[in-house]
Amino acid sequence: MAAEDRRAALISATLPLLREFGLEVSTRQIAAAAGVAEGTIFGVYSDKNSLLVDVLMDALDPDSTLQAIRAIDAGKTLRVRLAEAAELVNERFTQNAQLMTAARKLVFMSGAHPEAAARMGASRGQLQAALAELVLPDAAVLRRAPDAVAGLFLLFCGGNAFGPFGDPDHFDGEELVSLLLDGLLIRPSIDHGGA
């Protein structure tokens, strides 16, 4: 088996284990799941953490979410566009919460993988840029620039998925967008059908 094929097989076998066991997954478990000898891992990777970083980079790749955000119908109202985007981002964040926690520990806090940290930062930037583009047609009715709105949007979604007080089942896309656009005050004069 070619090195790239072994690498792909190891990444594929490791992802479910990383989701289940976190960073405590052993190379023995990985080898068993991949159907290879434990030494095979070290023929491809210098250490377990290098494999885990590759798994995280593969699993947290934003392309499918970016494509889905870009496919949202620009003819819909801002509120509807953002609610659809919030559902996509919430799904991404809640599905990958454990992986994001592992990435923070392994990539950002350790400082041992600067290329991976830069790639993850770039992924967040791409996500924020796609959301800013989604908001751009309605920039004139917002108190903040589209990029700032996109940043707040991600903050709301991230807090809902990762924060100790988040509740992805209660704060769905529409509720998050309502909080972002309307705040918490009841304003009877707001027409929710417009923006």
Residue, then its C-alpha position, 0 to 999 in steps of 0.5 A: m500500500a502506498a504511503e498516501d493510501r496508508r495515511a488516508a486509511l489511518i485518518s479514516a480509522t482514527l476519526p471515530l476513535l478520536r470522537e469516542f476517546g478524545l486525545e486519549v486514544s491509543t496507537r494500539q486502538i488506532a492500529a486495530a481499527a485500521g487493521v494494521a500493525e502498530g508499527t505501521i503508524f510510525g512508518v507514516y507518522s513521526d508520533k501519535n499527535s501528528l496523526l491526530v492533527d491530520v485527522l483533525m484537519d481533515a475532519l474540520d475542513p470547512d469546505s462542505t459548510l462553505q459550499a452550503i452557505r454559498a448555496i443559500d438563496a440570495g433572494k431570501t430575506l436577511r433573517v431567513r438567509l441567516a437562519e438557514a446559515a445558523e442551522l448549518v453552522n450549529e450543525r457543524f459546531t455541535q457535530n464537531a464540539q469534541l474535535m474542536t476541544a481536542a484541536r484547542k488542546l493539541v494545536f493551539m495550547s501546545g503551540a507544537h503545530p503552527e501550520a495546523a493552527a494557521r490552517m484552522g485560523a484560515s478556516r475560521g476566516q473563510l467561514q466568517a467571510a462567507l457569512a459576511e458575503l451572505v449579509l452584505p446585500d443588507a449592510a445598509v440596514l445593519r448597525r455593524a459592518p457585515d464582517a462584524v455581524a458575521g463575527l457576532f454570528l459565529l460567537f452566538c453559534g459557538g457559545n451555543a455549541f461549546g459554551p457551558f450555557g449553550d443549548p443547541d436544542h433550544f436556540d435553533g437558527e431562527e432564535l439565534v438570528s432573532l437574538l442577533l438582529d433584534g436583541l432581547l427587548i420586545r419591540p412591537s413595531i419590528d416587522h419580522g418579515g422584512a430584514 
